[in-house]
Amino acid sequence: MGDHLSPEERVGKLDEAIRLGYSYGLTYPFIDDLLDSEVLTDAEKKQYSRLIRSTLITGSVPDLKSWTNQPGTNSIYSFRAP
């Protein structure tokens, strides 16, 4: 992190990292199983992977604009860890 951070900034960054790691740890098995299954098409698996990658990089969940509208997709996409 570097020595230039104040103790408060360091605590904040560590807190954010721990929360992200916790959420990722809870959701990874679900994501992995979903991508290994036959529930999604290959194109949807690629799209879902891009959405997950974007979420991890930006810290916010992208809008679900161009997702194929099949049954269950909204519940798959909207799964959120506590």
Phi and psi restraints in degrees (value plus and minus 20) as a CYANA .aco file:
   2 GLY   PHI      83.1   123.1
   2 GLY   PSI     137.6   177.6
   3 ASP   PHI    -105.1   -65.1
   3 ASP   PSI     -27.2    12.8
   4 HIS   PHI    -102.5   -62.5
   4 HIS   PSI     -25.0    15.0
   5 LEU   PHI    -106.1   -66.1
   5 LEU   PSI     121.5   161.5
   6 SER   PHI     -91.9   -51.9
   6 SER   PSI     140.9   180.9
   7 PRO   PHI     -76.7   -36.7
   7 PRO   PSI     -57.0   -17.0
   8 GLU   PHI     -86.7   -46.7
   8 GLU   PSI     -61.6   -21.6
   9 GLU   PHI     -86.4   -46.4
   9 GLU   PSI     -59.8   -19.8
  10 ARG   PHI     -81.6   -41.6
  10 ARG   PSI     -65.7   -25.7
  11 VAL   PHI     -80.9   -40.9
  11 VAL   PSI     -63.0   -23.0
  12 GLY   PHI     -82.3   -42.3
  12 GLY   PSI     -63.9   -23.9
  13 LYS   PHI     -87.8   -47.8
  13 LYS   PSI     -59.8   -19.8
  14 LEU   PHI     -85.1   -45.1
  14 LEU   PSI     -61.6   -21.6
  15 ASP   PHI     -80.1   -40.1
  15 ASP   PSI     -65.5   -25.5
  16 GLU   PHI     -83.4   -43.4
  16 GLU   PSI     -62.6   -22.6
  17 ALA   PHI     -84.6   -44.6
  17 ALA   PSI     -61.6   -21.6
  18 ILE   PHI     -85.7   -45.7
  18 ILE   PSI     -62.7   -22.7
  19 ARG   PHI     -83.6   -43.6
  19 ARG   PSI     -61.8   -21.8
  20 LEU   PHI     -83.9   -43.9
  20 LEU   PSI     -64.8   -24.8
  21 GLY   PHI     -82.2   -42.2
  21 GLY   PSI     -60.7   -20.7
  22 TYR   PHI     -83.2   -43.2
  22 TYR   PSI     -68.3   -28.3
  23 SER   PHI     -83.1   -43.1
  23 SER   PSI     -62.7   -22.7
  24 TYR   PHI     -84.0   -44.0
  24 TYR   PSI     -61.4   -21.4
  25 GLY   PHI     -82.2   -42.2
  25 GLY   PSI     -56.1   -16.1
  26 LEU   PHI     -92.7   -52.7
  26 LEU   PSI     -56.4   -16.4
  27 THR   PHI    -112.4   -72.4
  27 THR   PSI     -39.9     0.1
  28 TYR   PHI     -76.0   -36.0
  28 TYR   PSI     -67.8   -27.8
  29 PRO   PHI     -78.0   -38.0
  29 PRO   PSI     -59.1   -19.1
  30 PHE   PHI     -83.7   -43.7
  30 PHE   PSI     -67.7   -27.7
  31 ILE   PHI     -81.5   -41.5
  31 ILE   PSI     -65.6   -25.6
  32 ASP   PHI     -81.9   -41.9
  32 ASP   PSI     -66.1   -26.1
  33 ASP   PHI     -83.6   -43.6
  33 ASP   PSI     -60.5   -20.5
  34 LEU   PHI     -83.3   -43.3
  34 LEU   PSI     -64.1   -24.1
  35 LEU   PHI     -91.0   -51.0
  35 LEU   PSI     -46.0    -6.0
  36 ASP   PHI    -102.4   -62.4
  36 ASP   PSI     -35.8     4.2
  37 SER   PHI    -103.9   -63.9
  37 SER   PSI     158.2   198.2
  38 GLU   PHI    -121.7   -81.7
  38 GLU   PSI      -4.9    35.1
  39 VAL   PHI     -88.5   -48.5
  39 VAL   PSI     -59.6   -19.6
  40 LEU   PHI    -125.0   -85.0
  40 LEU   PSI     130.9   170.9
  41 THR   PHI     -93.7   -53.7
  41 THR   PSI     148.1   188.1
  42 ASP   PHI     -79.8   -39.8
  42 ASP   PSI     -60.9   -20.9
  43 ALA   PHI     -84.4   -44.4
  43 ALA   PSI     -60.3   -20.3
  44 GLU   PHI     -88.5   -48.5
  44 GLU   PSI     -55.7   -15.7
  45 LYS   PHI     -82.1   -42.1
  45 LYS   PSI     -62.1   -22.1
  46 LYS   PHI     -84.4   -44.4
  46 LYS   PSI     -63.5   -23.5
  47 GLN   PHI     -83.8   -43.8
  47 GLN   PSI     -64.3   -24.3
  48 TYR   PHI     -82.3   -42.3
  48 TYR   PSI     -61.5   -21.5
  49 SER   PHI     -81.8   -41.8
  49 SER   PSI     -60.7   -20.7
  50 ARG   PHI     -84.5   -44.5
  50 ARG   PSI     -59.8   -19.8
  51 LEU   PHI     -84.3   -44.3
  51 LEU   PSI     -62.6   -22.6
  52 ILE   PHI     -84.0   -44.0
  52 ILE   PSI     -66.1   -26.1
  53 ARG   PHI     -79.0   -39.0
  53 ARG   PSI     -65.6   -25.6
  54 SER   PHI     -81.4   -41.4
  54 SER   PSI     -61.6   -21.6
  55 THR   PHI     -82.5   -42.5
  55 THR   PSI     -64.2   -24.2
  56 LEU   PHI     -87.0   -47.0
  56 LEU   PSI     -56.2   -16.2
  57 ILE   PHI     -95.3   -55.3
  57 ILE   PSI     -63.6   -23.6
  58 THR   PHI    -112.3   -72.3
  58 THR   PSI     -43.1    -3.1
  59 GLY   PHI      63.0   103.0
  59 GLY   PSI     -15.1    24.9
  60 SER   PHI    -153.7  -113.7
  60 SER   PSI     130.0   170.0
  61 VAL   PHI    -103.7   -63.7
  61 VAL   PSI     103.5   143.5
  62 PRO   PHI     -85.7   -45.7
  62 PRO   PSI     136.0   176.0
  63 ASP   PHI     -84.8   -44.8
  63 ASP   PSI     129.3   169.3
  64 LEU   PHI    -114.5   -74.5
  64 LEU   PSI      58.3    98.3
  65 LYS   PHI    -114.9   -74.9
  65 LYS   PSI     -67.0   -27.0
  66 SER   PHI    -129.3   -89.3
  66 SER   PSI      -3.0    37.0
  67 TRP   PHI     -91.2   -51.2
  67 TRP   PSI     120.1   160.1
  68 THR   PHI     -79.2   -39.2
  68 THR   PSI     111.7   151.7
  69 ASN   PHI    -111.7   -71.7
  69 ASN   PSI      53.0    93.0
  70 GLN   PHI    -123.4   -83.4
  70 GLN   PSI     140.9   180.9
  71 PRO   PHI     -77.7   -37.7
  71 PRO   PSI     114.8   154.8
  72 GLY   PHI      68.9   108.9
  72 GLY   PSI     -34.5     5.5
  73 THR   PHI     -81.5   -41.5
  73 THR   PSI     -63.0   -23.0
  74 ASN   PHI     -83.5   -43.5
  74 ASN   PSI     -57.9   -17.9
  75 SER   PHI     -91.6   -51.6
  75 SER   PSI     -53.8   -13.8
  76 ILE   PHI     -85.5   -45.5
  76 ILE   PSI     -68.4   -28.4
  77 TYR   PHI     -89.5   -49.5
  77 TYR   PSI     -55.0   -15.0
  78 SER   PHI    -108.0   -68.0
  78 SER   PSI     -16.3    23.7
  79 PHE   PHI     -78.0   -38.0
  79 PHE   PSI     107.5   147.5
  80 ARG   PHI    -150.3  -110.3
  80 ARG   PSI     116.5   156.5
  81 ALA   PHI     -97.2   -57.2
  81 ALA   PSI     134.6   174.6
